[in-house]
């Protein structure tokens, strides 16, 4: 002690101690303020070293991220690296200097950048904790941005562990860019819930790719914590409807329009009849209705009756529908007389007609329910009419696979599976109460059920339904009339819209989303040229509820560009979802840039296949769902699908991709239309043989083959002349997907 006083001087020591105490008091005040405004859940706190050096690497959602991180580690003082332009603000610079913030900017000179890195490195060598946000900017798109590699230099000459950190739920707070602006918005709740997840330490030699993946992998766990404040879908709808009773909710091509209040009243009344009269002892109820107000009310009403809606694919074969009914033990099917007559669906035992059911609702019941909805709080309405037995993890629906590659399987989706998809959309779409969804996908299609039924209902904006996705003329008129901003469809249907819809009709669209099949560049180019907006390619599968990844519009201003769309890719994973690429046979993880099997992990992954636990185990390993698609991840995180594993042929021991061959032929034909489809049949000599089914084309087969031979394509990948077979139309499923099962059958029959 005497030596210390002589060495430093008594006054200097007092000043140092006083500053340390002042810093601690400031941190304590900030901790108290932060925990007052926010309700912070900390996960993985045991991964934070209690002493010694550590580099915290975190995603960047808002301006208050450093305060949130700091409030999780009151026992340690953290040096944050900060954007220099904010550091130089005069009114707060004294405070930032006191907190030993390390400024850095892309606009810095090389020498200034090196000085900032060197200072951070020195802090680590002193045994301190440093935090960096390697995205460089707060996200404007809602997605995690690419990581800059600067932090690799900071830890290069140290043995400091890297701690991945993931902040969840701050998107939507006044300090985030939700709504297209910072600050000027009303807080959605108080105190605001936040989850901060600390991952297991990574070695100091870890690359930016490895660290970014580690941060992303914390997303599914963080999203799971949202369950505690979430309710089943129909209860979430009840809350949403109570907040927006008089707001436009839904319409359809019949011209009928309903507010949120009217939809809630009708659903509650319908649920009482379903529960007490028609489906008393049944768990699952079949629905054969198109995308319409009636179809939406039936689904909501069934869930409110504490039963599970199963939307049956009325475009599928009789055998497929019968299989679904049998697997679910369905006794009652809600449908419509008008619809089944128009669609020429054969009547069968157990069908009840929505028109008849609604006629049974007595006027006095309507009056009482209307009074209850408008005067009672949500919890009272729930107690009187619903009395929910379901939890957030219970079954919400069963959607049967299209049967494009085999016998339909019942895919069980929980309430939280669907809700997590909706929450992911909410984070990456800049939406307002004036937005509208154009709902053309059927409810037996997973995105029809999630994206055009529950997403708008839970988000508080409107939806317009039309049952025929091929009716381009009517769809264009409805989009124009209701100023729809979101349209989700397939490449096949978008081809029709390019031909038959006008630019003015699509002028209100901001999110034209395309999925189900790979987006071909001629189609993307044609849509952009006509409507002046990029098609946003998305990717999903029914087993993932369905959305996995999505392109969103780029963010651009005078000084900043953040990429949301990358042509040729399926975008970035939606919030809460993590992806990885593995070797198709060994399942060993592959680095970014290498092709392999795409696996998905997140709260959107299904509960499993109905009554098929063994098949469930085949596709879900340690929580990772095997998509069956061959893909690779770019360095910036964007994902590119190469082909389905089932759409490869093994010819002479080599894997031959069908989609690639189709693209080559379509490029030769200079068309964006689906003029051909490649499949394969067994072959005694080479194992398999390619078959090209095509419709009307204006080029001879010999000319196509001649051009293919001049393109440096392996000979094994070029079909034989006798493998080109003309057919009338390319077989499609009701959802707009290619009917691969039927296509292969046609090829076998013709051969």
Order of alpha helices (4+ residues) and beta strands (2+ residues): alpha-alpha-beta-beta-alpha-beta-alpha-alpha-beta-alpha-beta-alpha-beta-beta-alpha-alpha-alpha-beta-beta-alpha-beta-alpha-beta-alpha-beta-alpha-beta-alpha-alpha-alpha-beta-beta-alpha-beta-alpha-alpha-beta-alpha-beta-alpha-beta-alpha-beta-beta-beta-beta-beta-beta-beta-beta-alpha-beta-beta-beta-beta-beta-alpha-beta-beta-alpha-beta-alpha
